[in-house]
Amino acid sequence: MTDTPPKRVLCIEDEAEMIDLIRLILGRRGFEVKGANGGLEGLEMIRKEKPDLILLDLMMPDMGGWEVYQQMKADEATRDIPVIVVTAKAQSIDKVLGLHIAKVDDYIAKPFSPQELLASIDTVLGKKAA
């Protein structure tokens, strides 16, 4: 069999319902989705799992998304994993700062549609494959 293994997505998010929703949307497309409850657990899982893609919430109580992002980018083993920031903090200034200064791969505002999420993932993973 020449089936490629499913792409592994790590969703770092402090709301379990959001992780379930993302798992449902992406599961239908054949992605393997793991959830991490908050930034500390997320960082640990990034290092352990080395996912193909990270969906990262910014507003989390234990460790914010930017902190997680900076720590993973400072680590040679995890710095090349693409990151899509998923956040309710959707002011345009944040989007500009996030995409340009931190070089996140994409940015989705909550609430988002399944199509938006899938389009963003296709774009980001497509860029990586190219």
C-alpha positions, 0 to 999 in steps of 0.5 A: 500500500502506498497510502501516505500517513495522515497529516498530524495536526496539533490543536493548542486551545484551552476550550475543549469544545473548540478542539472537538470542533476542529477534530470533527472538521479535520477528521472528515478530511483524513487529518489526525488531530490531537488536542493540547489543553493550554500552552504548557501542555501544547509546548510539551506535545509539540516537542514530543509529537512533532506534528505537521501543523499547529493550530494555536490559540493566543488567549490561554490562561497558563501560557499565551500562544505567543509565548508558545510560538516563541519557544517553539521557534527558538527550538531547532527541532520544532522551528519549521513546523507551520503554525496557524493562529486561531484566535478570537482576538481578531483586530486587524493590528494583531493580524498584521503583527502576527503575520509580519513580525512573528512570521506565523503561517496564517491567521484565522479569527474565531468564529470561523467556518469549516471552509475557512479552516480547511482553506487555510490548512490547504494553503499552509500545507501546500506551501510547505509541500511546494 
